[in-house]
Amino acid sequence: MVFDLLRKRKHSKEEEQERLRVAAILDNALLQRSKMHIRFSQEASNISNVTGLLVAMDVSAMVLELDGVGSLKDRFIGQGMNCFFRIVEREDKHREIFYSFETKILRIRQSKSNVVQVAVSIPDTIQGTQRRKSLRLKPDLQKFSHLAFWKYDASGGFDINKPTIPLAHFKNNLAFLDNMSAGGLRLSLRRAVIKEQDFVLGKGDRFILFFTFAEKLPKQLEEYWLVAKINNIRLEPVSGDMTLGMEFIASGSRQADSGKIAWAKVTDNVIDDLAQRIYHWHLTLYRDKGLA
């Protein structure tokens, strides 16, 4: 594999370490048949929603088989492109790591069945190492059809019709989701909300969360019930606003017969289904804005 080929080349110690790291990551991408989400340079094209499969490598180039494009003209040769993909760490509880790299198109081949293959240069470096849990972004409020928080008390009960922080607070810029991942979120509250609710919050305090989404995704849950624990608090001395760093510790599902919520502890600090939705959001941002 390319790992063995690159081992034979002479470089400085730092270059050698990075090249071996790149080779190991690409070896995994080849073995796992990782789907690569491709963004061409703006100078080359505004084509979007193109993916590629790594099908072959040698010491100087690798071959990607493209999906989402019927043909590429020779003017793409020499142009740059960015690839974003994920690798599964099979020895570490099936965790996922996300990577991206820049490369250049060297050759284009189109088969009689209209399958486009491109030979691209081996990247000098690969950026990333974001684990699935830490893949976080600031979600657009429009992605939610409903969003609500309840302050958790020792009794475990709450009035489903009277959330402590309702969707209206988010729409009126009194509450903000600063970022969100499959393991937690960061919530900011205006001073007016803190005063309204007479909040005296501390590390370890909990909230019950409820989400539904504007977009339905295949095989994805349509609603989420979560319990989140406050891990850190920052109070702005001038404005009086408060920011809460929160970790998901339990997820729930509404029982069809009773309407009650059945709770289960979050394992490995990740809610798998939510991770897939956030990954989908991340890819959308990547395609639209070139984020990786």
Secondary structure by P-SEA (a helix, b strand, c coil): caaaaaaaccccaaaaaaaaaaaaaaaaaaaaccccccccccccccccbbbbbbccccccbbbbbbccccccccccccbbbbbbbccccccccbbbbbbcbbbbbcccccccccbbbbbbccccccccccccccccccccccccccccccccccccccccccccccaaaaaaccccccccccccbbbbbcaaaaaaacccccccbbbbbbbbbccccccccccccbbbbbccccccccccbbbbbccccbbbbbbccccbbbbbccccccaaaaaaaaaaaaaaaaaacccc
